[in-house]
Amino acid sequence: MTHFLRAFHPAARLLLALLALPAGGAATAAAPEFPTRPLRYIVPFPPGGSTDLMARIVAHALTERLGEQVVIDNRGGAGGTVGAEIASKATPDGYTIFACNIASLAVSPALYSKLNYDPVAGFAPVGFIGSTPNALVVNPSVPAATIPEFVALAKSRPGKLNYGSPGVGSSPQLTMEMLKLTAGIDVIHIAYKGAGPALAALMGGQVDAMTSTVPSFLGATRAGKIRMLAVTSLTRVPDLPDVQTVAESFPGFEFISWQGLCTPAGVPKAPLARLRTELAAVLALPETRKRLAEQSIQPGTLTTDQFAKAVKDAGIKPQ
């Protein structure tokens, strides 16, 4: 975990706040009149990716808990920055919530010198939802079944292979760029507007390979439409025991994507407290945890002390 924290410390304060929230929600009593109408849940990517999937699992459970519909609003584009900007500028009344994640709050601030939102001060954390590794997959026509075979193939065809990603500035793009630097290979990047369109291009043979989060690939992998070569966690994914890790070929290689729930900064204490309480309750439900686990998503389980230690080990200090 310290690897991706070290790489993206501009967002460390917000992630620290997400993980440090009390498990039972805030102590402030929420006003009984919130909510009285549907909530908008902004997802900064098109349908089909893990961010969208995770948000829909949470939205379904929150709808039941809050007694009001939680409506997904997909606002993809520019590596998650379009949705993040919309969310940061929404009315801070508690009725707009945001799927804040590593792409829009960590990767993009590291890549772009100027954003139209503040990745830390522009949002208030509701809670940390979960994390998942990325994966490298290929079209079945690509003659490689492991990372070493893929690297050897790429080295034999410099600049000839290509890979798709959910967009420029996305964590999957950064994952492949890290692999390219680590392995010394030249693979051409093709950006799409979300994991769904990129996956369709991969299955259709328009691109050779793709990187994205594990949940994005599970259905197509199990159906034999793509081949998963490796995951980017340090240990293998329990539900995919035969899939190697990149670290088995390149020791220490790790990239984990995370997602939380945020609101625009400035939401009053009462509705924010209600959202925090209900999200904590939702994430404690066996059904929610089961649905997340089925998609190889690890629900947020780090305690405040564990996360504080990770921050200290990474040399990150809140400012």
C-alpha contacts under 8 A as a table, 3 or more apart, distances in Angstrom:
res1	aa1	res2	aa2	distance
1	M	4	F	5.86
1	M	5	L	6.44
1	M	254	E	7.87
1	M	255	F	7.94
1	M	256	I	7.12
1	M	310	A	7.28
2	T	5	L	4.96
2	T	6	R	5.86
2	T	310	A	5.89
2	T	311	V	7.28
2	T	313	D	7.02
2	T	314	A	5.50
3	H	6	R	5.30
3	H	7	A	6.43
3	H	254	E	6.65
3	H	255	F	7.23
3	H	314	A	7.59
4	F	7	A	5.01
4	F	8	F	6.21
4	F	254	E	7.51
4	F	255	F	6.03
4	F	256	I	6.73
5	L	8	F	5.26
5	L	9	H	5.77
5	L	12	A	6.77
5	L	311	V	7.34
5	L	314	A	6.72
6	R	9	H	5.78
6	R	314	A	5.37
6	R	315	G	7.41
6	R	316	I	7.23
8	F	11	A	6.16
8	F	12	A	6.93
8	F	106	A	5.23
8	F	107	V	6.56
8	F	110	A	6.64
9	H	12	A	4.63
9	H	13	R	7.73
9	H	106	A	7.36
9	H	316	I	6.53
10	P	13	R	7.42
10	P	105	L	7.98
10	P	106	A	6.35
10	P	109	P	6.96
10	P	110	A	7.28
10	P	119	P	7.85
10	P	120	V	7.79
11	A	14	L	5.54
11	A	15	L	6.32
11	A	105	L	5.74
11	A	106	A	5.10
11	A	119	P	6.62
11	A	120	V	6.26
12	A	15	L	5.11
12	A	16	L	5.83
12	A	311	V	7.86
12	A	316	I	7.37
12	A	318	P	7.37
13	R	16	L	5.02
13	R	17	A	6.17
13	R	120	V	6.97
13	R	318	P	5.59
13	R	319	Q	7.76
14	L	17	A	4.99
14	L	18	L	6.18
14	L	120	V	5.69
14	L	125	P	6.85
15	L	18	L	4.94
15	L	19	L	6.23
15	L	128	F	7.67
16	L	19	L	5.33
16	L	20	A	5.92
16	L	307	F	6.99
16	L	308	A	7.44
17	A	20	A	5.07
17	A	21	L	6.30
17	A	125	P	6.43
18	L	21	L	5.81
18	L	125	P	5.36
18	L	126	V	6.54
18	L	127	G	4.69
18	L	128	F	4.95
18	L	260	G	6.88
19	L	127	G	6.64
19	L	128	F	5.53
19	L	300	G	7.59
19	L	302	L	6.85
19	L	303	T	7.04
19	L	304	T	6.28
19	L	307	F	7.00
20	A	303	T	7.00
20	A	304	T	4.63
20	A	307	F	7.65
21	L	25	G	6.90
21	L	26	A	7.52
21	L	126	V	7.85
21	L	127	G	6.53
21	L	304	T	7.69
22	P	25	G	5.28
22	P	26	A	6.47
23	A	280	A	5.93
24	G	277	T	5.92
24	G	280	A	6.00
24	G	281	A	7.33
25	G	273	A	6.60
25	G	274	R	7.75
25	G	276	R	4.88
25	G	277	T	3.92
25	G	278	E	7.51
25	G	279	L	7.97
25	G	280	A	6.22
26	A	29	A	7.97
26	A	273	A	5.21
26	A	274	R	7.92
26	A	276	R	6.46
26	A	277	T	6.48
27	A	273	A	7.33
28	T	269	K	7.15
28	T	270	A	6.72
28	T	273	A	6.13
29	A	270	A	6.32
29	A	273	A	6.96
29	A	274	R	7.71
30	A	34	F	7.61
30	A	269	K	7.59
30	A	270	A	4.14
30	A	271	P	5.92
30	A	272	L	7.87
30	A	273	A	5.82
30	A	274	R	5.26
31	A	34	F	6.04
31	A	270	A	5.56
31	A	271	P	6.95
32	P	35	P	7.89
33	E	36	T	6.23
34	F	271	P	6.15
34	F	274	R	7.83
35	P	38	P	7.48
35	P	66	L	7.05
35	P	68	E	6.91
35	P	95	Y	7.63
35	P	271	P	7.70
36	T	68	E	7.08
37	R	68	E	6.06
37	R	69	Q	7.58
38	P	68	E	5.20
38	P	69	Q	4.74
38	P	70	V	5.74
38	P	71	V	7.04
38	P	95	Y	7.23
39	L	68	E	7.28
39	L	69	Q	6.35
39	L	70	V	4.73
39	L	71	V	6.07
39	L	94	G	7.89
39	L	95	Y	4.63
39	L	96	T	5.87
39	L	97	I	7.38
40	R	70	V	5.96
40	R	71	V	5.06
40	R	72	I	6.21
40	R	73	D	6.45
40	R	95	Y	6.13
40	R	96	T	4.82
40	R	97	I	6.18
41	Y	55	A	7.90
41	Y	59	A	7.60
41	Y	70	V	6.46
41	Y	71	V	5.73
41	Y	72	I	4.79
41	Y	73	D	5.72
41	Y	96	T	6.02
41	Y	97	I	4.84
41	Y	98	F	5.55
41	Y	99	A	7.18
42	I	72	I	6.12
42	I	73	D	4.75
42	I	74	N	5.95
42	I	75	R	6.69
42	I	83	G	6.63
42	I	87	A	6.69
42	I	96	T	7.26
42	I	97	I	6.21
42	I	98	F	4.78
42	I	99	A	6.20
43	V	46	P	7.60
43	V	51	T	7.07
43	V	52	D	6.21
43	V	55	A	7.29
43	V	72	I	6.85
43	V	73	D	5.98
43	V	74	N	4.80
43	V	75	R	5.97
43	V	76	G	7.35
43	V	83	G	6.56
43	V	98	F	6.33
43	V	99	A	5.26
44	P	74	N	6.01
44	P	75	R	4.82
44	P	76	G	4.68
44	P	77	G	7.10
44	P	79	G	7.99
44	P	80	G	4.67
44	P	81	T	7.09
44	P	82	V	6.69
44	P	83	G	4.19
44	P	84	A	6.39
44	P	99	A	7.05
44	P	104	S	7.91
45	F	49	G	7.42
45	F	51	T	7.18
45	F	52	D	6.87
45	F	74	N	5.91
45	F	75	R	5.79
45	F	76	G	3.79
45	F	77	G	6.63
45	F	79	G	7.83
45	F	80	G	6.07
45	F	83	G	7.48
45	F	193	K	7.67
45	F	194	G	5.73
46	P	49	G	7.19
46	P	52	D	7.18
46	P	74	N	5.48
46	P	75	R	6.63
46	P	76	G	5.13
46	P	193	K	7.17
46	P	194	G	5.39
46	P	195	A	7.50
46	P	196	G	7.21
47	P	52	D	5.62
47	P	53	L	7.67
47	P	74	N	6.86
47	P	194	G	7.68
47	P	196	G	6.65
48	G	52	D	6.33
48	G	53	L	6.80
48	G	194	G	7.79
48	G	195	A	6.30
48	G	196	G	4.74
48	G	216	S	6.85
49	G	52	D	5.43
49	G	53	L	6.19
49	G	194	G	7.02
49	G	195	A	5.02
49	G	196	G	6.04
49	G	213	T	7.73
49	G	215	P	7.39
49	G	216	S	5.06
50	S	53	L	4.84
50	S	54	M	5.87
50	S	213	T	6.31
50	S	214	V	7.74
50	S	215	P	5.47
50	S	216	S	5.38
51	T	54	M	5.28
51	T	55	A	6.11
51	T	99	A	7.20
51	T	101	N	7.87
51	T	259	Q	7.21
52	D	55	A	5.10
52	D	56	R	6.17
52	D	74	N	7.85
53	L	56	R	5.22
53	L	57	I	6.42
54	M	57	I	5.28
54	M	58	V	6.42
54	M	292	L	7.17
55	A	58	V	5.16
55	A	59	A	5.87
55	A	72	I	7.73
55	A	99	A	6.69
56	R	59	A	4.90
56	R	60	H	6.05
56	R	72	I	7.14
57	I	60	H	5.49
57	I	61	A	6.66
57	I	288	T	7.00
57	I	291	R	7.27
57	I	292	L	7.55
58	V	61	A	5.30
58	V	62	L	6.01
58	V	279	L	7.93
58	V	282	V	7.17
58	V	283	L	7.94
58	V	288	T	7.48
59	A	62	L	5.01
59	A	63	T	6.02
59	A	70	V	5.56
59	A	71	V	7.27
59	A	72	I	7.48
60	H	63	T	5.31
60	H	64	E	6.78
60	H	70	V	7.24
61	A	64	E	5.34
61	A	65	R	6.38
61	A	282	V	6.09
61	A	288	T	7.41
62	L	65	R	4.93
62	L	66	L	5.82
62	L	70	V	6.89
62	L	278	E	6.91
62	L	279	L	6.96
62	L	282	V	6.63
63	T	66	L	5.36
63	T	67	G	5.73
63	T	68	E	5.45
63	T	69	Q	4.97
63	T	70	V	5.35
64	E	67	G	5.44
64	E	68	E	7.35
64	E	69	Q	7.99
65	R	278	E	6.61
65	R	282	V	7.70
66	L	69	Q	7.91
66	L	278	E	7.42
74	N	83	G	7.76
75	R	82	V	6.66
75	R	83	G	4.90
76	G	79	G	7.61
76	G	80	G	6.07
76	G	82	V	6.41
76	G	83	G	6.11
76	G	193	K	6.82
76	G	194	G	6.91
77	G	80	G	5.70
77	G	81	T	6.71
77	G	82	V	5.45
77	G	83	G	7.29
77	G	167	G	7.44
77	G	193	K	6.08
77	G	194	G	7.64
78	A	81	T	5.50
78	A	82	V	6.13
78	A	167	G	6.40
78	A	168	V	6.26
78	A	169	G	6.95
78	A	193	K	7.92
79	G	82	V	7.74
79	G	103	A	6.44
79	G	104	S	6.66
79	G	108	S	7.02
79	G	166	P	7.20
79	G	167	G	5.17
79	G	168	V	5.47
79	G	169	G	4.80
79	G	170	S	4.67
80	G	83	G	5.71
80	G	84	A	6.29
80	G	103	A	6.17
80	G	104	S	4.87
80	G	108	S	7.98
80	G	170	S	7.23
81	T	84	A	4.90
81	T	85	E	6.03
81	T	104	S	5.31
81	T	108	S	7.18
81	T	115	L	7.79
82	V	85	E	5.31
82	V	86	I	6.41
83	G	86	I	5.12
83	G	87	A	6.12
84	A	87	A	5.11
84	A	88	S	6.06
84	A	98	F	7.59
84	A	100	C	7.50
84	A	104	S	6.35
84	A	117	Y	7.28
85	E	88	S	5.16
85	E	89	K	6.30
85	E	116	N	6.13
85	E	117	Y	5.41
86	I	89	K	5.37
86	I	90	A	6.23
87	A	90	A	5.20
87	A	96	T	7.12
87	A	97	I	7.29
87	A	98	F	6.19
87	A	263	T	7.42
87	A	264	P	6.19
88	S	117	Y	6.48
88	S	118	D	7.94
88	S	122	G	5.48
88	S	123	F	6.30
88	S	263	T	7.66
88	S	264	P	4.85
88	S	265	A	7.14
89	K	264	P	6.93
90	A	96	T	6.78
90	A	264	P	6.49
91	T	96	T	7.39
91	T	264	P	7.39
92	P	95	Y	7.58
92	P	96	T	7.33
92	P	263	T	7.23
92	P	264	P	5.41
92	P	265	A	6.47
92	P	266	G	5.53
92	P	267	V	4.55
92	P	268	P	7.65
93	D	96	T	7.29
93	D	266	G	7.92
93	D	267	V	5.17
93	D	268	P	6.72
93	D	271	P	7.48
94	G	97	I	6.91
94	G	263	T	6.70
94	G	267	V	5.79
94	G	268	P	7.60
94	G	271	P	5.69
94	G	272	L	6.41
94	G	275	L	7.95
96	T	263	T	6.35
96	T	264	P	7.45
97	I	261	L	6.85
97	I	262	C	5.72
97	I	263	T	4.67
97	I	264	P	7.33
98	F	261	L	5.71
98	F	262	C	5.06
98	F	263	T	5.82
98	F	264	P	7.92
99	A	259	Q	6.68
99	A	260	G	6.07
99	A	261	L	5.13
99	A	262	C	6.57
100	C	104	S	6.85
100	C	105	L	6.73
100	C	259	Q	5.87
100	C	260	G	5.27
100	C	261	L	5.64
100	C	262	C	5.97
101	N	104	S	5.94
101	N	105	L	5.98
101	N	106	A	7.61
101	N	257	S	7.58
101	N	258	W	5.70
101	N	259	Q	4.20
101	N	260	G	5.99
102	I	105	L	5.40
102	I	106	A	4.92
102	I	107	V	6.12
102	I	171	S	6.96
102	I	257	S	5.96
102	I	258	W	5.65
102	I	259	Q	6.60
103	A	106	A	5.68
103	A	107	V	4.84
103	A	108	S	5.98
103	A	169	G	7.01
103	A	170	S	5.20
103	A	171	S	5.39
104	S	107	V	6.36
104	S	108	S	5.46
104	S	109	P	7.39
104	S	119	P	7.51
104	S	170	S	7.84
105	L	108	S	6.50
105	L	109	P	6.46
105	L	119	P	5.05
105	L	120	V	7.50
106	A	109	P	5.55
106	A	110	A	6.31
106	A	119	P	7.63
107	V	110	A	5.16
107	V	111	L	6.27
107	V	169	G	6.34
107	V	170	S	6.70
107	V	171	S	6.32
107	V	174	L	7.89
108	S	111	L	5.02
108	S	112	Y	5.82
108	S	169	G	5.44
108	S	170	S	7.27
109	P	112	Y	5.47
109	P	113	S	7.06
109	P	114	K	7.74
109	P	115	L	7.21
109	P	119	P	7.16
110	A	113	S	7.65
111	L	169	G	6.72
112	Y	115	L	6.78
115	L	118	D	7.16
117	Y	122	G	6.36
118	D	121	A	5.49
118	D	122	G	4.79
118	D	123	F	7.85
119	P	122	G	5.88
119	P	123	F	7.08
120	V	123	F	6.06
121	A	124	A	7.66
121	A	265	A	6.85
122	G	264	P	6.12
122	G	265	A	5.25
123	F	262	C	6.19
123	F	263	T	5.63
123	F	264	P	4.49
123	F	265	A	4.29
124	A	262	C	5.51
124	A	263	T	5.22
124	A	264	P	5.88
124	A	265	A	4.86
124	A	266	G	7.36
124	A	267	V	7.65
125	P	260	G	7.70
125	P	261	L	6.39
125	P	262	C	4.47
125	P	263	T	6.49
126	V	260	G	7.50
126	V	261	L	5.28
126	V	262	C	4.97
126	V	263	T	6.89
126	V	272	L	7.06
126	V	275	L	6.58
126	V	276	R	5.09
126	V	279	L	7.57
127	G	260	G	5.67
127	G	261	L	5.38
127	G	262	C	7.05
127	G	276	R	6.40
127	G	279	L	6.95
127	G	280	A	7.42
128	F	259	Q	6.49
128	F	260	G	4.14
128	F	261	L	6.33
128	F	300	G	5.81
129	I	258	W	7.78
129	I	259	Q	5.72
129	I	260	G	4.79
129	I	261	L	6.89
129	I	283	L	7.33
129	I	299	P	5.77
129	I	300	G	5.28
130	G	258	W	5.81
130	G	259	Q	5.68
130	G	260	G	6.94
130	G	297	I	6.23
130	G	298	Q	5.26
130	G	299	P	4.08
130	G	300	G	4.54
131	S	256	I	6.62
131	S	257	S	5.49
131	S	258	W	4.13
131	S	259	Q	6.28
131	S	297	I	5.71
131	S	298	Q	5.25
131	S	299	P	6.59
131	S	300	G	7.13
132	T	213	T	6.54
132	T	214	V	6.77
132	T	215	P	7.95
132	T	256	I	5.76
132	T	257	S	5.41
132	T	258	W	6.50
132	T	296	S	6.60
132	T	297	I	5.07
132	T	298	Q	6.16
133	P	213	T	5.85
133	P	214	V	6.17
133	P	231	V	6.27
133	P	232	T	5.33
133	P	233	S	5.36
133	P	255	F	6.27
133	P	256	I	4.51
133	P	257	S	5.86
134	N	172	P	6.79
134	N	175	T	7.56
134	N	211	T	6.63
134	N	212	S	5.15
134	N	213	T	3.92
134	N	214	V	5.35
134	N	231	V	5.73
134	N	232	T	5.37
134	N	233	S	7.60
134	N	255	F	6.77
134	N	256	I	6.51
134	N	257	S	6.91
135	A	211	T	5.55
135	A	212	S	5.78
135	A	213	T	5.83
135	A	214	V	5.50
135	A	228	M	7.05
135	A	229	L	7.47
135	A	230	A	5.64
135	A	231	V	4.20
135	A	232	T	5.98
136	L	209	A	7.12
136	L	210	M	5.88
136	L	211	T	4.72
136	L	212	S	7.15
136	L	228	M	6.06
136	L	229	L	5.68
136	L	230	A	5.53
136	L	231	V	6.45
137	V	209	A	5.61
137	V	210	M	5.45
137	V	211	T	6.43
137	V	217	F	8.00
137	V	226	I	6.55
137	V	227	R	5.37
137	V	228	M	4.22
137	V	229	L	5.54
137	V	230	A	7.40
138	V	141	S	7.98
138	V	142	V	6.39
138	V	202	L	7.29
138	V	208	D	5.69
138	V	209	A	4.12
138	V	210	M	6.33
138	V	226	I	5.85
138	V	227	R	5.30
138	V	228	M	6.54
138	V	229	L	7.38
139	N	142	V	5.68
139	N	202	L	5.96
139	N	203	M	6.12
139	N	205	G	6.47
139	N	207	V	7.62
139	N	208	D	5.54
139	N	209	A	6.21
139	N	225	K	7.39
139	N	226	I	5.07
139	N	227	R	6.32
140	P	143	P	7.61
140	P	225	K	6.94
140	P	226	I	5.52
140	P	227	R	5.87
142	V	208	D	6.62
143	P	149	E	7.94
143	P	150	F	7.84
143	P	153	L	7.84
144	A	147	I	7.68
144	A	149	E	5.06
144	A	150	F	5.14
144	A	153	L	7.36
145	A	149	E	6.45
145	A	150	F	7.22
145	A	227	R	7.38
145	A	228	M	7.84
145	A	229	L	5.82
146	T	149	E	5.23
146	T	150	F	6.21
146	T	229	L	5.02
146	T	230	A	7.06
146	T	244	Q	7.58
147	I	150	F	5.01
147	I	151	V	6.07
147	I	229	L	6.04
147	I	230	A	6.61
147	I	246	V	6.76
147	I	249	S	7.06
148	P	151	V	5.13
148	P	152	A	6.09
148	P	249	S	6.88
149	E	152	A	5.07
149	E	153	L	6.06
150	F	153	L	5.03
150	F	154	A	6.10
151	V	154	A	5.08
151	V	155	K	6.12
151	V	183	A	6.87
151	V	185	I	6.79
152	A	155	K	5.13
152	A	156	S	6.23
153	L	156	S	5.12
153	L	157	R	6.30
154	A	157	R	5.04
154	A	158	P	5.75
154	A	159	G	7.80
154	A	160	K	7.66
154	A	161	L	6.54
154	A	185	I	6.04
154	A	186	D	6.73
154	A	187	V	6.91
155	K	158	P	5.42
155	K	184	G	8.00
155	K	185	I	5.77
155	K	186	D	7.30
157	R	160	K	5.35
157	R	161	L	6.88
158	P	161	L	7.27
158	P	185	I	6.92
158	P	186	D	5.26
158	P	187	V	6.97
159	G	162	N	7.61
159	G	186	D	5.17
159	G	187	V	5.39
159	G	188	I	6.14
160	K	187	V	6.87
160	K	188	I	7.38
161	L	186	D	7.88
161	L	187	V	5.27
161	L	188	I	6.33
161	L	208	D	6.31
161	L	209	A	7.98
162	N	187	V	5.12
162	N	188	I	4.34
162	N	189	H	5.83
162	N	190	I	6.98
162	N	207	V	5.84
162	N	208	D	5.56
162	N	209	A	6.42
163	Y	187	V	6.79
163	Y	188	I	6.16
163	Y	189	H	5.26
163	Y	190	I	5.98
163	Y	207	V	5.65
163	Y	208	D	5.72
163	Y	209	A	4.42
163	Y	210	M	4.90
163	Y	211	T	7.52
164	G	189	H	6.07
164	G	190	I	4.81
164	G	191	A	5.72
164	G	192	Y	6.83
164	G	198	A	5.65
164	G	199	L	7.85
164	G	201	A	7.87
164	G	202	L	7.32
164	G	207	V	6.25
164	G	208	D	7.90
164	G	209	A	6.36
164	G	210	M	4.74
164	G	211	T	6.96
165	S	168	V	7.61
165	S	170	S	7.49
165	S	172	P	5.99
165	S	173	Q	5.59
165	S	189	H	7.53
165	S	190	I	6.63
165	S	191	A	5.29
165	S	192	Y	6.04
165	S	194	G	7.41
165	S	195	A	6.60
165	S	198	A	5.98
165	S	210	M	5.93
165	S	211	T	5.96
165	S	212	S	6.73
166	P	170	S	6.40
166	P	172	P	7.04
166	P	173	Q	7.51
166	P	191	A	6.21
166	P	192	Y	5.14
166	P	193	K	5.62
166	P	194	G	3.96
166	P	195	A	4.46
166	P	196	G	7.75
166	P	197	P	7.75
166	P	198	A	6.18
166	P	212	S	7.34
167	G	170	S	5.54
167	G	173	Q	7.09
167	G	191	A	4.58
167	G	192	Y	5.08
167	G	193	K	5.65
167	G	194	G	6.24
168	V	173	Q	6.66
168	V	191	A	5.95
169	G	173	Q	6.59
169	G	174	L	7.07
170	S	173	Q	5.37
170	S	174	L	6.51
171	S	174	L	5.00
171	S	175	T	6.08
171	S	212	S	7.59
171	S	257	S	7.16
172	P	175	T	4.94
172	P	176	M	6.46
172	P	211	T	5.07
172	P	212	S	4.66
172	P	213	T	7.19
173	Q	176	M	5.38
173	Q	177	E	6.24
173	Q	189	H	7.81
173	Q	211	T	6.87
173	Q	212	S	7.93
174	L	177	E	4.97
174	L	178	M	6.06
175	T	178	M	5.16
175	T	179	L	6.31
175	T	211	T	7.15
175	T	255	F	6.73
176	M	179	L	4.89
176	M	180	K	6.05
176	M	211	T	6.54
177	E	180	K	4.98
177	E	181	L	6.28
178	M	181	L	5.24
178	M	182	T	6.07
179	L	182	T	4.95
179	L	183	A	5.83
179	L	184	G	7.94
180	K	183	A	5.32
180	K	184	G	5.44
180	K	185	I	4.95
180	K	186	D	6.44
180	K	187	V	7.27
181	L	184	G	5.13
181	L	185	I	6.93
182	T	250	F	7.64
183	A	250	F	7.93
190	I	207	V	7.94
191	A	198	A	7.66
192	Y	195	A	7.38
192	Y	197	P	6.25
192	Y	198	A	5.46
193	K	197	P	6.50
193	K	198	A	7.46
194	G	197	P	5.85
194	G	198	A	6.48
195	A	198	A	5.13
195	A	199	L	5.95
195	A	212	S	6.96
195	A	216	S	6.99
196	G	199	L	5.19
196	G	200	A	6.28
196	G	216	S	7.86
197	P	200	A	5.09
197	P	201	A	6.31
198	A	201	A	5.10
198	A	202	L	6.25
198	A	210	M	7.55
199	L	202	L	4.95
199	L	203	M	6.18
199	L	210	M	7.47
199	L	217	F	7.97
200	A	203	M	5.22
200	A	204	G	6.01
201	A	204	G	4.96
201	A	205	G	6.15
201	A	206	Q	5.06
201	A	207	V	6.08
202	L	205	G	5.19
202	L	206	Q	5.83
202	L	207	V	4.98
202	L	208	D	6.34
202	L	209	A	6.56
202	L	210	M	7.00
202	L	226	I	7.83
203	M	206	Q	7.73
203	M	225	K	6.25
203	M	226	I	6.51
204	G	207	V	7.85
205	G	208	D	6.54
207	V	210	M	7.65
212	S	216	S	6.65
212	S	217	F	7.81
213	T	216	S	5.61
213	T	217	F	7.32
213	T	257	S	7.23
214	V	217	F	5.54
214	V	218	L	6.48
214	V	231	V	7.46
214	V	295	Q	7.67
214	V	296	S	6.79
215	P	218	L	5.41
215	P	295	Q	5.06
215	P	296	S	6.21
215	P	297	I	7.38
216	S	219	G	7.70
217	F	220	A	5.56
217	F	221	T	5.85
218	L	221	T	5.16
218	L	222	R	6.07
218	L	295	Q	7.37
219	G	222	R	5.32
219	G	223	A	6.18
220	A	223	A	5.02
220	A	224	G	6.23
220	A	225	K	5.19
220	A	226	I	5.94
221	T	224	G	5.16
221	T	225	K	5.96
221	T	226	I	5.16
221	T	227	R	5.93
221	T	228	M	6.56
222	R	225	K	7.72
223	A	226	I	7.87
224	G	227	R	6.89
228	M	243	V	6.98
229	L	243	V	6.37
229	L	244	Q	6.82
230	A	243	V	5.54
230	A	244	Q	4.81
230	A	245	T	4.87
230	A	246	V	5.68
231	V	236	R	7.16
231	V	237	V	7.63
231	V	243	V	7.09
231	V	244	Q	6.51
231	V	245	T	4.76
231	V	246	V	6.09
232	T	245	T	5.78
232	T	246	V	5.62
232	T	247	A	7.18
232	T	253	F	6.89
232	T	254	E	5.12
232	T	255	F	5.32
232	T	256	I	6.93
233	S	236	R	6.76
233	S	237	V	7.75
233	S	245	T	6.39
233	S	246	V	7.69
233	S	247	A	7.60
233	S	253	F	7.80
233	S	254	E	5.26
233	S	255	F	6.27
233	S	256	I	6.55
234	L	245	T	6.49
234	L	246	V	7.81
234	L	247	A	5.93
234	L	252	G	7.12
234	L	253	F	7.12
234	L	254	E	5.90
235	T	245	T	6.49
236	R	240	L	7.06
236	R	241	P	6.05
236	R	243	V	6.82
236	R	244	Q	6.27
236	R	245	T	5.89
237	V	240	L	5.18
237	V	241	P	6.07
237	V	243	V	7.64
237	V	296	S	7.28
238	P	241	P	5.54
239	D	296	S	7.14
240	L	243	V	5.59
241	P	244	Q	7.66
244	Q	248	E	6.87
245	T	248	E	5.45
245	T	249	S	7.57
246	V	249	S	5.57
246	V	250	F	5.98
246	V	251	P	7.70
246	V	253	F	6.29
246	V	254	E	7.69
247	A	250	F	4.56
247	A	251	P	4.36
247	A	252	G	5.50
247	A	253	F	4.82
247	A	254	E	6.91
248	E	251	P	5.93
250	F	253	F	5.93
263	T	267	V	7.10
264	P	267	V	6.63
267	V	271	P	7.19
267	V	272	L	6.29
268	P	271	P	6.10
268	P	272	L	6.29
269	K	272	L	5.17
269	K	273	A	5.86
270	A	273	A	5.17
270	A	274	R	6.32
271	P	274	R	5.00
271	P	275	L	6.20
272	L	275	L	5.15
272	L	276	R	6.20
273	A	276	R	5.11
273	A	277	T	6.11
274	R	277	T	5.15
274	R	278	E	6.11
275	L	278	E	5.23
275	L	279	L	5.99
276	R	279	L	5.24
276	R	280	A	6.17
277	T	280	A	5.31
277	T	281	A	6.31
278	E	281	A	4.95
278	E	282	V	6.05
279	L	282	V	4.94
279	L	283	L	6.16
280	A	283	L	5.27
280	A	284	A	6.30
281	A	284	A	5.16
281	A	285	L	6.56
282	V	285	L	5.38
282	V	288	T	6.71
283	L	288	T	6.11
283	L	289	R	6.47
283	L	299	P	7.39
284	A	288	T	7.35
284	A	289	R	7.06
285	L	288	T	5.31
285	L	289	R	6.33
286	P	289	R	5.14
286	P	290	K	5.97
287	E	290	K	5.02
287	E	291	R	6.17
288	T	291	R	5.17
288	T	292	L	6.21
289	R	292	L	5.13
289	R	293	A	6.01
289	R	299	P	6.73
290	K	293	A	5.06
290	K	294	E	6.10
291	R	294	E	5.18
291	R	295	Q	6.76
292	L	295	Q	5.34
292	L	296	S	6.60
292	L	297	I	5.06
292	L	298	Q	6.94
292	L	299	P	6.92
293	A	296	S	4.90
293	A	297	I	5.16
293	A	298	Q	6.31
293	A	299	P	7.69
294	E	297	I	7.37
298	Q	301	T	7.99
302	L	306	Q	5.88
302	L	307	F	6.20
303	T	306	Q	5.19
303	T	307	F	6.29
304	T	307	F	5.30
304	T	308	A	6.03
305	D	308	A	5.04
305	D	309	K	6.20
306	Q	309	K	5.19
306	Q	310	A	6.39
307	F	310	A	4.96
307	F	311	V	6.25
308	A	311	V	5.09
308	A	312	K	6.20
309	K	312	K	4.96
309	K	313	D	6.04
310	A	313	D	5.10
310	A	314	A	6.16
311	V	314	A	5.16
311	V	315	G	6.32
311	V	316	I	5.25
311	V	317	K	7.15
312	K	315	G	5.14
312	K	316	I	5.93
312	K	317	K	7.19
313	D	316	I	7.68
